[in-house]
Amino acid sequence: MALMLHAGNGNKNAFKALIAAEYSGVNVELVKHSEMGVSNKTPEFLKMNPLGKVPVLETPYGPVFESSTVARYGFLSGTSLDLLRGRNSITGTLTSHSTAPLYGSRPIHGSSVLSESAKGISSNRPLSPNLILKKPQLSATYSISHRIFGAALCTAILVTPVLMKFSVVYDV
Amino acid sequence: MAEEMGFLRRHFEDVKEHWKSNFAYLDYYKKTLGRREPLPKWTDADVEEFIASDPVYGPQLKALRESKKYGIAGALLGAAHLGGVSWKYSKSPHGVVLATGFGAICGGFFGLEVAEHVNQLYKFDKQAANLRFLYWWEDKTLGNKHLASGAQQN
């Protein structure tokens, strides 16, 4: 499966993207029959890039335009692109058979519909609060034992007169 | 010099007596909780017997026993009221349970306060009344044991 790059044949800015794709081992293809001045004025194209400029790369996360951006981010694995879009997961649709390490790559998973938090777990992002990794510290232990003791003390103080009032009548 | 020592010693003994009387309430716990073996359990009939026998503390204990139902009534009212309110406004089951419990405590407390004024419990030392019964019961049960063992020896 290849990512589609919308640009005319021989477009120098498209070469930037294509070179980056070659280096990162991503399968990218130029769309056929892209005509300057015509294909980039259609409503479908403008939906992708409102500026109406080429090259535009179609990625699973949405279109990426501006040639340098395409070169820099268009072919990376989920990481930076997700940073770009505020998400943190990747799917396997970038390259289904690539064995070359992608730039800033992470293990590629099969694409599926996941919630944001589930995606975070699958991409080994450290969760917060990170109880698994956080070293148990003496100050934290003191702090919680202090709180527990305070709660017990308050309970004892509040409960004692209540118990005394009841016990005086109900003991005998 | 000897007079001063005498004076100081007397003062010191007075201070000790004062503090002993301050902590007199601990006797109650020594008699109830601080025993090596617990006293045999008494019944209502035993309490009635004490009430009839003791002219000073009997009526006090009688008034205390009458206050029990005020406490229970108050607890039921409080539990029903607060539990009902919490059920009406929040359907959370654990919230209703906790609210009912707290209502019972507060209602019971208030009911006992009402009893204190209706039966005039504020006029006497309630803990002392209970303690007097315990003294009487202790003499009765442990005294019997002494008598029984003495009879065996004889």
Interface residues (C-beta under 8 A of the other chain):
Chain A: V162 K165 F166 V168 V169 Y170 D171 V172
Chain B: T32 W42 V47 L61 L64 R65 S67 K68 G71 I105 G108 F109 L112 A115 K126 Q127 A129 N130 F133 L134
